[in-house]
Amino acid sequence: MTKERQKVRVGRVVSTKMDKTVLVAVRWQKRHLLYKKSLRQVTKFFAHDKENECRLGDLVRIQETRPLSRMKRWRVVSVLERHEVAEVKPIDLDEGLLTEEAEREVEEEELGAEEAEVEN
């Protein structure tokens, strides 16, 4: 297959759990044949990431290639945009919110006690 005839797509990386393989979601639109309404479609491609450089959420350009494995027929050409992902676990966020709420409640109780003393 010549380079001119190979298809090129742009999509987001949705999974990097495999070694040297990423799952890329490509969004595209088509029109309904009868109602002429635009429909959004998402197609997922397994792409070869030789250097394991892609991260979750990155915008990448993939290109069609020969079959590399049972499901891989695409390879990552370039990373167009890096997506910053927070390294904080949801559990850590919940604990932080709980401690902030507890501190706020203590402050409110102290303010309520001071106001009661001022009124007397």
N, C-alpha and C positions, 0 to 999 in steps of 0.2 A: 504494500500500500504506500503510495507516494505521500510526501509531506503535504502537498497541496490538497489532497483528497481526504486527509484525516480531519475528523470533526474536532472542534475546540469548544469547550463549555466553561462557564464561570459559575462557581457555587460555594456554599459554606461547608466547612468541615463539621460534621455532626458526631463523629466517633473516631477516637485514636487508640482504641484498646488493643488493636492488633499490631504486630511487629511489621514495620515497613509497609503498612496498608492503612489507608484512611477511608472513611465513608463520607462521600461528598453529596450534599443535597442541592440539586439544581432546580430552581423555580422557573416555570414558563407558563405562558397563557395560550389558550386556544378559544375559538368561538364555538358556541353551541350551534349545531347545524340547523335546527329548527327555530330556536328562540333568539339566536344571534347575541346572546349574552356572553361576556368574557368569563371564562372559567380558569382558575389558577390550578396548576398541576405541579406536583413535586416528584422528581425522579431522583433516586439515590443510586450513585455509582461507587463501586469499589475501585480505588485508585492506588497505584504503586507510589509510595513515598520513600525514595531510595535512602535519604539521609535522616528520616524520622524528624523532619524539621517542622511539620505542620502541627498546630495546636488546635484545640477545640475552639470553634467559632471563627477561625481564619477564613478569609475570602481567597480562594485559590482558582487558578486556571488549570484545567485538565485537558489532556489531548488523547484521542483514540490511539490505541496501539495494538500490537499482536496479542493474543491471549497469553497472559503471564501466569495464570492459575485457573482454577475452575470458574471463579467469578470475576477476576480482575482482567479488564480489557482497557483500562485507562491508566494514565500516569500523570503525576503532578508536574506541570511545567514550571509554574512560579507561584509564589505567595504574593498576592496583590495587596492585602491589608491584614495586619495583625489585630487580633481581638484580645483585649485584656480581660482575663478571667480572675475573679477574686479567689485567693487561696484560703478563704475562711470557710469552715464547715458550718452548715446551718445550726448545728447544736451549739457551737460557740456563739453564734449570734443570739440564740434564744437565751443562753446564760447571761450574756451581756444585758439584754433587755430586762431580764428578771432582776438583776442587781440594780439597774437604774430605777426600776419601778419601786423596789424596796427602799432605796435611798429617798425617793420622792415622797413615799408614804411617811417615813420617819420625819422628814422636814415638815410635812403638812401637820403631823401630830404636834411637833414642837411649836409651830406657828399657832395652832389652835389653843395650846396650853398658855402661850404668852398672851393671846387675846383674851382668854378667860380671866387671867390675872389682872389685866388692864381694866376690864369691866368691873371687877370687884373693888 
